[in-house]
Amino acid sequence: MDFGHIIEEKIKQSMERGDFEDLPGKGKPLPKDDLAYVPAELRNGYRILKNAHMLPEEMQLKKEIVQLEELLSEIKDPDRADRYKRELSEKRIRFDLMMEKRKLNQSGAYRQYSHKIHRNFGF
């Protein structure tokens, strides 16, 4: 069953009644999509994760790397620093392997917009 005709008819009726006249943001440009720079094949998955307040695995790992780097800059005890350096190294290797496996590092779009993607996820 094709609902397109029914939907179009309902929209037309609403327009005739003036239901769309006082909508917030009328006459203003649409807000930019936060994920507009994410490759199309990843965008829906990222949007679902974002709406669920979750990060994709590679972004969670990147966040942990940034946190460890910040922590290491504050640690004065060499033994603790060594332990966190090993953990940081392991996470970087895991991140690099993940990126290689997903071939995101070969994606021109990802290379071009990765900084914007990271910024949108709070890095």
DSSP file (Angstrom, degrees, kcal/mol; ACC not computed):
  #  RESIDUE AA STRUCTURE BP1 BP2  ACC     N-H-->O    O-->H-N    N-H-->O    O-->H-N    TCO  KAPPA ALPHA  PHI   PSI    X-CA   Y-CA   Z-CA
    1    1 A M              0   0    0      0, 0.0     2,-0.7     0, 0.0     0, 0.0   0.000 360.0 360.0 360.0 133.3    0.0    0.0    0.0
    2    2 A D        +     0   0    0      1,-0.1     4,-0.4     2,-0.0     3,-0.3  -0.800 360.0 178.1 -93.7 113.8    1.3    3.4   -1.0
    3    3 A F     >  +     0   0    0     -2,-0.7     4,-2.8     1,-0.2     5,-0.2   0.529  62.2  91.1 -90.0  -7.1    1.0    5.9    1.8
    4    4 A G  H  > S+     0   0    0      1,-0.2     4,-2.5     2,-0.2    -1,-0.2   0.889  86.6  48.4 -56.4 -42.9    2.7    8.7   -0.2
    5    5 A H  H  > S+     0   0    0     -3,-0.3     4,-2.1     2,-0.2    -1,-0.2   0.909 112.5  48.2 -65.3 -42.4   -0.6   10.0   -1.6
    6    6 A I  H  > S+     0   0    0     -4,-0.4     4,-2.2     2,-0.2    -2,-0.2   0.913 112.5  48.9 -64.4 -43.1   -2.3   10.0    1.9
    7    7 A I  H  X S+     0   0    0     -4,-2.8     4,-2.4     1,-0.2     5,-0.2   0.931 110.5  50.3 -63.2 -46.2    0.6   11.8    3.4
    8    8 A E  H  X S+     0   0    0     -4,-2.5     4,-2.5    -5,-0.2    -1,-0.2   0.901 110.4  50.7 -58.7 -41.3    0.7   14.4    0.7
    9    9 A E  H  X S+     0   0    0     -4,-2.1     4,-2.4     2,-0.2    -1,-0.2   0.903 109.8  49.5 -64.3 -42.3   -3.1   15.0    1.1
   10   10 A K  H  X S+     0   0    0     -4,-2.2     4,-2.3     2,-0.2    -2,-0.2   0.904 111.8  48.9 -63.8 -41.3   -2.7   15.4    4.9
   11   11 A I  H  X S+     0   0    0     -4,-2.4     4,-2.5     2,-0.2    -2,-0.2   0.928 110.7  50.6 -63.5 -44.6    0.2   18.0    4.4
   12   12 A K  H  X S+     0   0    0     -4,-2.5     4,-2.2     1,-0.2    -2,-0.2   0.913 110.6  49.1 -60.3 -43.7   -1.9   19.9    1.9
   13   13 A Q  H  X S+     0   0    0     -4,-2.4     4,-1.8     1,-0.2    -1,-0.2   0.906 111.1  49.9 -62.6 -42.0   -4.9   20.0    4.3
   14   14 A S  H  X>S+     0   0    0     -4,-2.3     5,-2.5     1,-0.2     4,-0.8   0.889 109.8  50.9 -64.2 -39.5   -2.6   21.3    7.1
   15   15 A M  H ><5S+     0   0    0     -4,-2.5     3,-0.7     1,-0.2    -1,-0.2   0.907 108.5  51.6 -64.5 -41.4   -1.2   23.9    4.8
   16   16 A E  H 3<5S+     0   0    0     -4,-2.2    -1,-0.2     1,-0.2    -2,-0.2   0.854 109.8  49.7 -64.5 -34.8   -4.6   25.1    3.9
   17   17 A R  H 3<5S-     0   0    0     -4,-1.8    -1,-0.2    -5,-0.2    -2,-0.2   0.626 115.6-117.9 -77.7 -13.2   -5.6   25.4    7.6
   18   18 A G  T X<5 +     0   0    0     -4,-0.8     3,-1.6    -3,-0.7     4,-0.4   0.715  65.1 145.5  84.2  21.3   -2.4   27.4    8.3
   19   19 A D  T 3 <S+     0   0    0     -5,-2.5     3,-0.2     1,-0.3    -4,-0.2   0.699  72.0  49.9 -64.9 -18.6   -0.9   24.8   10.7
   20   20 A F  T >  S+     0   0    0     -6,-0.4     3,-0.7     1,-0.1    -1,-0.3   0.336  85.4  91.9-102.4   7.5    2.6   25.6    9.5
   21   21 A E  T <  S+     0   0    0     -3,-1.6    -1,-0.1     1,-0.2    -2,-0.1   0.872  89.9  35.8 -73.2 -38.5    2.4   29.4    9.8
   22   22 A D  T 3  S+     0   0    0     -4,-0.4    -1,-0.2    -3,-0.2    -2,-0.1  -0.123  79.3 144.0-111.7  37.3    3.7   29.9   13.3
   23   23 A L    X   -     0   0    0     -3,-0.7     3,-1.5     1,-0.1     2,-0.1  -0.495  58.9-100.2 -75.6 144.7    6.4   27.3   13.6
   24   24 A P  T 3  S+     0   0    0      0, 0.0    -1,-0.1     0, 0.0    -2,-0.0  -0.397 108.0  22.6 -63.2 138.9    9.5   28.1   15.5
   25   25 A G  T >  S+     0   0    0      1,-0.2     3,-2.2    -2,-0.1    -2,-0.1   0.549  82.2 166.9  84.3   7.5   12.4   29.1   13.3
   26   26 A K  T <   +     0   0    0     -3,-1.5    -1,-0.2     1,-0.3    -5,-0.0  -0.327  69.3  14.2 -59.3 132.2   10.2   30.1   10.3
   27   27 A G  T 3  S+     0   0    0      1,-0.3    -1,-0.3    -2,-0.0    -2,-0.1   0.431 105.9 108.3  83.3  -0.6   12.2   32.0    7.7
   28   28 A K  S <  S-     0   0    0     -3,-2.2    -1,-0.3     1,-0.1     2,-0.0  -0.759  78.1 -96.4-105.9 154.2   15.5   30.9    9.2
   29   29 A P        -     0   0    0      0, 0.0    -1,-0.1     0, 0.0     3,-0.1  -0.322  46.8 -97.9 -65.7 152.1   17.9   28.5    7.7
   30   30 A L        -     0   0    0      1,-0.1     3,-0.1     3,-0.0    -5,-0.0  -0.386  46.8 -98.0 -65.1 146.2   17.8   24.9    8.9
   31   31 A P        -     0   0    0      0, 0.0     2,-0.1     0, 0.0    -1,-0.1  -0.354  45.2-100.8 -64.7 148.3   20.4   24.0   11.6
   32   32 A K        -     0   0    0      1,-0.1     2,-0.4    -3,-0.1     3,-0.0  -0.433  35.0-111.4 -70.2 142.9   23.5   22.3   10.3
   33   33 A D    >   -     0   0    0      1,-0.2     3,-1.7    -2,-0.1     4,-0.2  -0.630  17.7-143.8 -74.7 125.1   23.6   18.5   10.7
   34   34 A D  T 3  S+     0   0    0     -2,-0.4     3,-0.3     1,-0.3    -1,-0.2   0.785 101.2  45.1 -59.6 -27.3   26.3   17.7   13.3
   35   35 A L  T >  S+     0   0    0      1,-0.2     3,-1.6     2,-0.1    -1,-0.3   0.150  74.7 113.9-105.7  19.0   27.2   14.6   11.3
   36   36 A A  T <  S+     0   0    0     -3,-1.7    -1,-0.2     1,-0.3    -2,-0.1   0.777  79.6  50.4 -61.1 -25.4   27.2   16.2    7.8
   37   37 A Y  T 3  S+     0   0    0     -3,-0.3    -1,-0.3    -4,-0.2    76,-0.2   0.450  86.7  99.8 -95.3  -0.5   30.9   15.6    7.5
   38   38 A V  S <  S-     0   0    0     -3,-1.6     5,-0.2     1,-0.1    72,-0.0  -0.682  92.3 -93.3 -81.6 137.3   30.8   11.9    8.5
   39   39 A P    >>  -     0   0    0      0, 0.0     3,-2.1     0, 0.0     4,-1.3  -0.205  36.3-117.3 -51.9 141.7   30.9    9.6    5.5
   40   40 A A  H 3> S+     0   0    0      1,-0.3     4,-0.6     2,-0.2     3,-0.3   0.820 112.0  58.0 -53.8 -38.4   27.4    8.7    4.3
   41   41 A E  H 34 S+     0   0    0      1,-0.2    -1,-0.3     2,-0.1     4,-0.2   0.684 114.7  37.7 -70.6 -15.5   27.8    5.0    5.0
   42   42 A L  H <> S+     0   0    0     -3,-2.1     4,-2.5     2,-0.1    -1,-0.2   0.589  93.9  88.2-104.0 -15.6   28.6    5.7    8.7
   43   43 A R  H  X S+     0   0    0     -4,-1.3     4,-2.6    -3,-0.3     5,-0.2   0.879  87.0  46.7 -59.2 -47.8   26.2    8.6    9.3
   44   44 A N  H  X S+     0   0    0     -4,-0.6     4,-2.4     1,-0.2    -1,-0.2   0.916 113.9  48.8 -64.5 -41.6   23.1    6.7   10.4
   45   45 A G  H  > S+     0   0    0      1,-0.2     4,-2.3    -4,-0.2    -1,-0.2   0.922 112.7  47.7 -62.1 -43.5   25.0    4.5   12.7
   46   46 A Y  H  X S+     0   0    0     -4,-2.5     4,-2.9     1,-0.2    -2,-0.2   0.894 110.5  52.6 -63.6 -39.6   26.7    7.5   14.3
   47   47 A R  H  X S+     0   0    0     -4,-2.6     4,-2.7    -5,-0.2    -2,-0.2   0.913 109.2  49.0 -64.4 -41.9   23.4    9.3   14.6
   48   48 A I  H  X S+     0   0    0     -4,-2.4     4,-1.4     2,-0.2    -1,-0.2   0.936 113.9  46.3 -61.9 -46.0   21.8    6.3   16.4
   49   49 A L  H  <>S+     0   0    0     -4,-2.3     5,-3.3     1,-0.2    -2,-0.2   0.909 112.6  50.3 -62.9 -41.8   24.8    6.1   18.8
   50   50 A K  H ><5S+     0   0    0     -4,-2.9     3,-1.7     1,-0.2    -2,-0.2   0.920 109.1  50.6 -63.7 -43.7   24.7    9.9   19.4
   51   51 A N  H 3<5S+     0   0    0     -4,-2.7    -1,-0.2     1,-0.3    -2,-0.2   0.789 110.3  50.6 -64.8 -26.7   21.0    9.9   20.2
   52   52 A A  T 3<5S-     0   0    0     -4,-1.4    -1,-0.3    -5,-0.2    -2,-0.2   0.344 118.0-116.9 -89.3   5.8   21.6    7.0   22.7
   53   53 A H  T < 5S+     0   0    0     -3,-1.7     2,-0.3     1,-0.2    -3,-0.2   0.878  74.7 127.0  58.6  40.6   24.5    9.1   24.2
   54   54 A M      < -     0   0    0     -5,-3.3    -1,-0.2    -8,-0.1    -2,-0.2  -0.904  53.3-135.3-123.2 154.2   27.0    6.5   23.2
   55   55 A L        -     0   0    0     -2,-0.3     5,-0.0    -3,-0.1    -9,-0.0  -0.829  29.0-104.1-105.1 147.5   30.2    6.9   21.2
   56   56 A P     >  -     0   0    0      0, 0.0     4,-2.6     0, 0.0     3,-0.4  -0.318  42.2-104.2 -60.3 156.4   31.4    4.6   18.5
   57   57 A E  H  > S+     0   0    0      1,-0.3     4,-2.3     2,-0.2     5,-0.2   0.879 120.8  49.3 -54.6 -43.6   34.1    2.2   19.6
   58   58 A E  H  > S+     0   0    0      1,-0.2     4,-2.1     2,-0.2    -1,-0.3   0.856 112.2  48.4 -68.1 -32.5   36.9    4.1   17.9
   59   59 A M  H  > S+     0   0    0     -3,-0.4     4,-2.3     2,-0.2    -2,-0.2   0.872 110.4  51.0 -73.9 -36.1   35.7    7.5   19.3
   60   60 A Q  H  X S+     0   0    0     -4,-2.6     4,-2.2     2,-0.2    -2,-0.2   0.916 112.1  47.7 -63.1 -42.5   35.5    6.0   22.8
   61   61 A L  H  X S+     0   0    0     -4,-2.3     4,-2.1    -5,-0.2    -2,-0.2   0.907 111.0  50.6 -65.0 -42.0   39.0    4.7   22.4
   62   62 A K  H  X S+     0   0    0     -4,-2.1     4,-2.3     1,-0.2    -1,-0.2   0.891 109.1  52.1 -62.5 -39.3   40.2    8.1   21.1
   63   63 A K  H  X S+     0   0    0     -4,-2.3     4,-2.3     1,-0.2    -2,-0.2   0.912 108.9  49.7 -62.5 -42.9   38.6    9.8   24.1
   64   64 A E  H  X S+     0   0    0     -4,-2.2     4,-2.4     2,-0.2    -1,-0.2   0.874 109.1  52.9 -64.1 -37.2   40.4    7.4   26.5
   65   65 A I  H  X S+     0   0    0     -4,-2.1     4,-2.4     2,-0.2    -2,-0.2   0.932 109.7  47.9 -63.0 -45.8   43.7    8.2   24.7
   66   66 A V  H  X S+     0   0    0     -4,-2.3     4,-2.2     1,-0.2    -2,-0.2   0.911 111.7  50.3 -62.3 -42.2   43.1   11.9   25.2
   67   67 A Q  H  X S+     0   0    0     -4,-2.3     4,-2.4     1,-0.2    -1,-0.2   0.907 110.9  48.7 -63.3 -41.9   42.3   11.4   28.8
   68   68 A L  H  X S+     0   0    0     -4,-2.4     4,-2.8     2,-0.2    -1,-0.2   0.894 109.5  52.6 -65.5 -39.1   45.4    9.3   29.4
   69   69 A E  H  X S+     0   0    0     -4,-2.4     4,-1.5     2,-0.2    -2,-0.2   0.919 111.5  46.3 -62.3 -42.7   47.6   11.9   27.7
   70   70 A E  H  X S+     0   0    0     -4,-2.2     4,-0.6     2,-0.2    -2,-0.2   0.907 112.9  50.0 -65.2 -41.2   46.1   14.6   30.0
   71   71 A L  H >X S+     0   0    0     -4,-2.4     3,-1.3     1,-0.2     4,-1.2   0.914 108.2  53.0 -62.7 -43.7   46.7   12.4   33.0
   72   72 A L  H 3< S+     0   0    0     -4,-2.8    -1,-0.2     1,-0.3    -2,-0.2   0.829 101.3  59.9 -63.1 -31.6   50.3   11.7   32.0
   73   73 A S  H 3< S+     0   0    0     -4,-1.5    -1,-0.3     1,-0.2    -2,-0.2   0.714 111.3  41.7 -69.2 -17.4   51.0   15.4   31.7
   74   74 A E  H << S+     0   0    0     -3,-1.3     2,-0.3    -4,-0.6    -1,-0.2   0.632  89.8 101.9-102.0 -18.0   50.1   15.8   35.4
   75   75 A I     <  +     0   0    0     -4,-1.2    -4,-0.0    -3,-0.2    -3,-0.0  -0.505  38.4 176.7 -77.1 132.6   51.7   12.7   36.9
   76   76 A K        +     0   0    0     -2,-0.3    -1,-0.1     5,-0.0     3,-0.0   0.693  55.5  91.8-102.6 -27.2   55.0   13.2   38.8
   77   77 A D     >  -     0   0    0      1,-0.2     4,-2.5     2,-0.0     5,-0.2  -0.600  65.5-151.9 -74.8 117.8   55.6    9.7   40.0
   78   78 A P  H  > S+     0   0    0      0, 0.0     4,-2.4     0, 0.0     5,-0.2   0.837  92.9  53.8 -61.9 -34.6   57.8    7.8   37.4
   79   79 A D  H  > S+     0   0    0      2,-0.2     4,-1.9     1,-0.2     5,-0.1   0.937 112.4  43.0 -66.8 -45.4   56.4    4.4   38.3
   80   80 A R  H  > S+     0   0    0      1,-0.2     4,-2.3     2,-0.2     5,-0.2   0.909 112.8  54.0 -64.3 -40.6   52.8    5.5   37.8
   81   81 A A  H  X S+     0   0    0     -4,-2.5     4,-2.4     1,-0.2    -2,-0.2   0.907 106.8  51.4 -61.0 -42.1   53.8    7.4   34.7
   82   82 A D  H  X S+     0   0    0     -4,-2.4     4,-2.2     2,-0.2    -1,-0.2   0.915 108.8  51.0 -61.3 -42.8   55.3    4.2   33.2
   83   83 A R  H  X S+     0   0    0     -4,-1.9     4,-1.9     1,-0.2    -1,-0.2   0.926 113.6  44.2 -61.0 -44.6   52.2    2.2   33.9
   84   84 A Y  H  X S+     0   0    0     -4,-2.3     4,-2.6     2,-0.2    -1,-0.2   0.823 109.6  56.7 -71.6 -30.7   50.0    4.8   32.2
   85   85 A K  H  X S+     0   0    0     -4,-2.4     4,-2.6    -5,-0.2    -1,-0.2   0.902 107.6  48.5 -64.7 -40.3   52.4    5.1   29.3
   86   86 A R  H  X S+     0   0    0     -4,-2.2     4,-2.5     2,-0.2    -2,-0.2   0.931 112.6  47.9 -63.6 -44.6   52.1    1.4   28.7
   87   87 A E  H  X S+     0   0    0     -4,-1.9     4,-2.2     1,-0.2    -2,-0.2   0.907 112.4  49.5 -62.0 -41.7   48.3    1.6   28.8
   88   88 A L  H  X S+     0   0    0     -4,-2.6     4,-2.5     2,-0.2    -2,-0.2   0.916 110.1  50.7 -62.8 -44.2   48.4    4.6   26.4
   89   89 A S  H  X S+     0   0    0     -4,-2.6     4,-2.3     1,-0.2    -2,-0.2   0.912 109.9  49.9 -60.3 -43.7   50.7    2.8   24.0
   90   90 A E  H  X S+     0   0    0     -4,-2.5     4,-2.5     1,-0.2    -1,-0.2   0.903 111.6  48.5 -62.2 -41.6   48.3   -0.2   24.0
   91   91 A K  H  X S+     0   0    0     -4,-2.2     4,-2.7     2,-0.2    -2,-0.2   0.888 110.5  50.9 -68.0 -38.8   45.3    2.0   23.3
   92   92 A R  H  X S+     0   0    0     -4,-2.5     4,-2.8     2,-0.2    -2,-0.2   0.918 111.6  47.6 -63.8 -42.7   47.1    3.8   20.5
   93   93 A I  H  X S+     0   0    0     -4,-2.3     4,-2.6     2,-0.2     5,-0.2   0.934 113.0  48.6 -62.7 -45.5   48.0    0.5   18.9
   94   94 A R  H  X S+     0   0    0     -4,-2.5     4,-2.2     1,-0.2    -2,-0.2   0.903 112.5  48.8 -60.8 -41.7   44.5   -0.8   19.3
   95   95 A F  H  X S+     0   0    0     -4,-2.7     4,-2.6     2,-0.2    -2,-0.2   0.932 111.8  48.6 -63.8 -46.3   43.1    2.4   17.8
   96   96 A D  H  X S+     0   0    0     -4,-2.8     4,-2.4     1,-0.2    -2,-0.2   0.900 112.2  48.8 -61.7 -41.4   45.5    2.2   14.8
   97   97 A L  H  X S+     0   0    0     -4,-2.6     4,-2.7     2,-0.2    -1,-0.2   0.898 111.4  50.2 -64.3 -40.0   44.6   -1.4   14.2
   98   98 A M  H  X S+     0   0    0     -4,-2.2     4,-2.4    -5,-0.2     6,-0.2   0.917 111.6  47.5 -64.2 -43.4   40.9   -0.5   14.4
   99   99 A M  H  X>S+     0   0    0     -4,-2.6     5,-1.1     2,-0.2     4,-0.9   0.904 112.9  48.9 -65.2 -41.0   41.4    2.3   11.9
  100  100 A E  H  <5S+     0   0    0     -4,-2.4     3,-0.4     2,-0.2    -2,-0.2   0.921 111.5  49.6 -63.5 -43.7   43.4    0.1    9.6
  101  101 A K  H  <5S+     0   0    0     -4,-2.7    -2,-0.2     1,-0.2    -1,-0.2   0.905 116.2  41.3 -63.2 -41.7   40.8   -2.6    9.8
  102  102 A R  H  <5S-     0   0    0     -4,-2.4    -1,-0.2    -5,-0.2    -2,-0.2   0.560 101.3-138.2 -83.4  -7.9   37.9   -0.2    9.0
  103  103 A K  T ><5 +     0   0    0     -4,-0.9     3,-0.9    -3,-0.4     4,-0.4   0.723  60.1 135.8  56.7  24.7   40.1    1.5    6.4
  104  104 A L  G > < +     0   0    0     -5,-1.1     3,-1.2     1,-0.2     7,-0.3   0.839  64.1  63.2 -67.4 -31.8   38.9    4.9    7.6
  105  105 A N  G 3  S+     0   0    0     -6,-0.7    -1,-0.2     1,-0.3    -5,-0.1   0.695 102.6  50.5 -68.4 -14.7   42.4    6.2    7.5
  106  106 A Q  G <  S+     0   0    0     -3,-0.9     2,-0.5    -7,-0.3    -1,-0.3   0.538  86.8 103.9 -94.6  -9.4   42.3    5.6    3.7
  107  107 A S    <>  -     0   0    0     -3,-1.2     4,-2.5    -4,-0.4     5,-0.2  -0.608  62.8-152.2 -76.5 123.5   38.9    7.5    3.3
  108  108 A G  H  > S+     0   0    0     -2,-0.5     4,-2.4     1,-0.2     5,-0.2   0.891  97.2  52.2 -61.4 -39.5   39.5   10.9    1.8
  109  109 A A  H  > S+     0   0    0      2,-0.2     4,-2.3     1,-0.2    -1,-0.2   0.912 109.7  48.6 -64.4 -42.0   36.4   12.2    3.5
  110  110 A Y  H  > S+     0   0    0      2,-0.2     4,-1.7     1,-0.2    -2,-0.2   0.933 112.6  47.6 -65.1 -44.5   37.6   10.9    6.9
  111  111 A R  H  < S+     0   0    0     -4,-2.5     4,-0.3    -7,-0.3    -1,-0.2   0.911 115.3  46.5 -61.1 -40.6   41.0   12.4    6.5
  112  112 A Q  H  < S+     0   0    0     -4,-2.4    -1,-0.2    -5,-0.2    -2,-0.2   0.861 127.5  24.7 -70.8 -35.5   39.5   15.7    5.4
  113  113 A Y  H >X S+     0   0    0     -4,-2.3     4,-2.3    -5,-0.2     3,-0.5   0.307  84.5 108.0-116.3   8.8   36.9   16.0    8.2
  114  114 A S  H 3X S+     0   0    0     -4,-1.7     4,-2.8     1,-0.3     5,-0.2   0.877  80.7  54.5 -58.8 -38.1   38.3   13.9   11.0
  115  115 A H  H 3> S+     0   0    0     -4,-0.3     4,-2.1     1,-0.2    -1,-0.3   0.875 109.8  47.4 -64.1 -35.1   39.1   16.9   13.1
  116  116 A K  H <> S+     0   0    0     -3,-0.5     4,-2.4     2,-0.2    -2,-0.2   0.884 111.4  50.9 -71.2 -38.4   35.4   18.1   12.8
  117  117 A I  H  X S+     0   0    0     -4,-2.3     4,-1.4     2,-0.2    -2,-0.2   0.943 112.0  47.1 -62.2 -47.3   34.2   14.6   13.7
  118  118 A H  H  <>S+     0   0    0     -4,-2.8     5,-3.0     1,-0.2     3,-0.3   0.907 111.4  51.1 -61.2 -42.2   36.4   14.6   16.7
  119  119 A R  H ><5S+     0   0    0     -4,-2.1     3,-1.5     4,-0.3    -1,-0.2   0.903 107.2  53.5 -62.6 -40.9   35.3   18.1   17.7
  120  120 A N  H 3<5S+     0   0    0     -4,-2.4    -1,-0.2     1,-0.3    -2,-0.2   0.796 109.6  48.8 -65.6 -26.9   31.6   17.1   17.4
  121  121 A F  T 3<5S-     0   0    0     -4,-1.4    -1,-0.3    -3,-0.3    -2,-0.2   0.351 127.5 -99.7 -94.3   6.2   32.2   14.2   19.7
  122  122 A G  T < 5       0   0    0     -3,-1.5    -3,-0.2    -4,-0.2    -2,-0.1   0.736 360.0 360.0  91.2  24.2   33.9   16.4   22.2
  123  123 A F      <       0   0    0     -5,-3.0    -4,-0.3    -6,-0.1    -5,-0.1   0.432 360.0 360.0-101.0 360.0   37.6   15.8   21.5
